[in-house]
């Protein structure tokens, strides 16, 4: 009987999908310690993993593993190359939580534009008159939003930004201009060259060697003093020390950060000292509705992997599906 190893707490809706299959044995890991992966994976036919780091060495004896299902769209915590070398597909959930993340990005944009933290603090501290006189908030109407990355989340955010009267431009070398135009977005070729004209930057790209610290001191220096930047994608895309310095000096007006280079961030993270930075604990995709959908999609990928009916569009290393003996 196939054994499905669960790493991380799974929503009841996802558990129900797996438990409906009487031909499976579910094994819930007690923690996220690498040693437990090493001990458990040799007996597993499938792994459903949330945020734990899957150690490469845990795969050495996992010869019966047929599918790794990631509870999300990112896979920074999974050694893809090792899985590919073993012929094991890595499945993700697709656009299940695009709406949720886009809503959170819009929330961060609004909170930064409306100086939410500073006004909240002013009311609580009795600075009512002074805060009203400073006129720190600005309207989104007529402002320009730059989407760096135009996948499902970027598309969903473009719709919401347009509803606020924003002009939306996008950079994504993998998306043609006509596809962006159909979504009401103007495609640009050089996002760095465009920064001086941009009011809001929102990041929607994976963390790769070429995207690490893509927003650093030089990019921040090119932005307007009134500009804000939002990251709901992956930590490590922004040089956090440079961003904190830019906020402190007034080089840019605000930031909304949901993902950090190190998670959880250490107490001394320089962004903690800035009331121009709206921070959240990597929760852009974590709503009640999204967690239910994510769990079901991840569970269905487990079953599809065991049954040999995976959707290639959801497999990160889809080349393994064409290997002899699969299908």
Secondary structure, DSSP 8 states (H G I E B T S, - for coil): -EEEEEES---HHHHHHHHT-TTEEEEE-S---HHHHHHHHTT-SEEEESSS---GGGGTT-TT--EEEESSS--TTS-HHHHHHHT-EEE---STTHHHHHHHHHHHHHHHHTTHHHHHHHHHHT-HHHHHHH------TT-EEEEES-SHHHHHHHHHHHHTT-EEEEE-TTS-HHHHHHTT-EE-S-HHHHGGG-SEEEE-----TTTTT-B-HHHHHHS-TT-EEEE-S-TTSB-HHHHHHHHHHTSSSEEEE---SSSS--TT-GGGG-TTEEE-SS-TT--HHHHHHHHHHHHHHHHHHHHT---GGGBTTGGGGGSTT--
